[in-house]
Amino acid sequence: MLDKLRSGAKSWLAKLLMILLVLSFAVWGISGSVLNGSSSNVAEVGGQNISLIDFDNAYRRRLDALGRQLGRPLSTTEGAALGIPGQVLGQLIAEAALNEAADNMNIGLSDEELRNVIQRDPSFQGPGGGFDRSRLAQLLAANQVSEDEFVDQRRELAKRQQLAEALAGAMPAPVAMVEALNLHGQEARTVRYLDLAGELAGEIADPDDAALAAWFDEHRSEFKAPEYRSIKVLEVTPEAISRPEAVSAEAVRDAYDRAGNRFGEPERRRILQISFPSAEEANAAAAAMAGGKSFEDVLAERSLAEKDVDLGTLTRADLLDPTIAESAFSLAEGETSGVVDGRFSPVILKVTAVSPAHTRAFEEVEGELRAELALRDAEREVLDLHDEVEDARAGGATLEEVASRFDLSVKPIGPFDRNGAGTDGKPVTLPETRDLLSEVFESDIGVENDPLQLGRRGFIWFDVSEVTPERDRELSEVRDQVLARWREEERAMKLAEISAKAKQDLDGGKTLDAIASELGLEVKTSEAFTRGQAPGDLTTEAVSAAFSGPAGTSADVAGKDGHRLLVVVDTISTPAFFAEAAETTQLRDRLSQGLQDSIIGQYVGDIEDKAGVSVNQAAVSQVIGLGSGG
């Protein structure tokens, strides 16, 4: 079919799965019946069918895209936990609804126009411009889509685009709406405020035992001991299976002989360099030194100390100017050069120390080389050992039996909770592998678990060895924490009373300065802020209160770290509105797109209601890996 049309399309994945405009639905409300039969369709919208294969492909493409963002693959069941199947199915149902409407209206596209649309698509342009059919073929092959499927999907997309464009394609946001939202987003305010800290509440006396026990009973669930688990771990990494002692002396000597200059140390010199602004001054200094003055005398005449001209101890390669390098490495230790015409200025050099080049002896590096060779051999063995361990596990061998068979060791770890903390609340040292904690708490005693990747080339196997269920703690176990929480709550209540009284005084006519003086506090003034910002001591609650009324509006709100804030709106800055400004243009475009999306969304919902939507829940569960009962 593509031979007739001569094909093409940009970002084909996005265009196959989206309706050009971004509809404003995440999970569509699905009306109609819910089927549980053996139909090969996942859903039906009027006369449009969404096949199980189409849903499966779309779902996996969405998972692949999310996996690339997260840096790891997502399983179908993980995607289900995130609600992705509903989003994908909602989008496919919306597309099917628009296809139904387009078919009912006899909207179509000629082969010639479809060919032109595809050929103009930037994704299929060759390096020199113009349609490149091989580029299209590569993308289709990479995504396992046939040419006929692509053309059919691209035709349906074009029909939906026509319908969407006719409905809302030229709907700009009203100027009044743009101006109002510009004002909402750009208006800036400052506040004067008092920051009331917990110290204002004074000393909090300890409660008696009965009061503390009663408070603990009300908050017992907050002090539960979490579930703890202990595991046994078998690590297979190059470092773990490396055997330096097994590397022969001949192999180490051979590696040393082939190392070339790797263990060589180049000659190094400590170099002093006086730079001169002109050749005349450099020549005069050189003549003075030829007449008996020392390098140090010239330094003193120019008010320089040795540290001012010390380049350090360098190799020839460290010196970027080849002329200076050549001169410095031709001098004897303690010798001074004549005038050297440097790249940036004339200089005079002195070499104060020379460390000759030398090669580290075999005996110095033998241990280092032996460890490297053993690690290199181990890297090649890891994958083979992985397969052998898996075979042994499949045969029923325990981790201890596997470790004994392959001269490895099993390490006990734990107990620890879901956050990796031990019973003392401190982090437990766990192998640095992705998802270990979640995998441990999804497993159980006696369950054989899949290996996890460890680093770039290693693997880890684990067994859950002990499970300690969560439980209610007794007051005696957590008395210190309970007492601290009680004091904190009491302090917060007293501070809230003080803050509320200050707000009452403010509303009664007292000035913020007078209240600050009574409380021994300083009146602070914030920097200008807009909605969505919370500078300095301010919280989002304080910012919200600041935008709740005109200048003079006051509020008593929560501050940071248990503080309270008494805020008074001080100044209001209204932004100018420039219709053609870049920010305004971007805002107008976003609002226009939102209005268009809203109209299309309402239209699609109406089509669904009238045409009827049915979903085969069993087919959906099959795709996302929950089984027919999911």
Secondary structure, DSSP 4 states (H G I P E B T S, - for coil): -HHHH----SSHHHHHHS-SS--S-SS----S-EE-S--SEEEEETTEEEEHHHHHHHHHHHHHHHHHHHTS---HHHHHHTTHHHHHHHHHHHHHHHHHHHHHTT----HHHHHHHHHH-GGGB-TTSSB-HHHHHHHHHHTT--HHHHHHHHHHHHHHHHHHHHHHTT-PPPHHHHHHHHHHHH-EEEEEEEEE-GGGG---PPPPHHHHHHHHHHTGGGGPBPPEEEEEEEEE-HHHH--GGGS-HHHHHHHHHTTTTTTEE--EEEEEEEE-SSHHHHHHHHHHHHTT--HHHHHHHTT--HHHHEEEEE-GGG-S-HHHHHHHTTSPTT-EEEEEE-SSSEEEEEEEEEE--EE--HHHHHHHHHHHHHHHHHHHHHHHHHHHHHHHHHTT--HHHHHHHTT--EEEEEEE-TTSB-TTSSBP-----TTHHHHHHH--BT-----EEETTTEEEEEEEEEEE--BPPPGGGSHHHHHHHHHHHHHHHHHHHHHHHHHHHHHTT--HHHHHHHHT---EEPPPB-TT---TT--HHHHHHHTSSSTT-EEEEE-GGG-EEEEEEEEEEPPP--TTSHHHHHHHHHHHHHHHHHHHHHHHHHHHHHH-EEEEHHHHHHHHTS-TT-
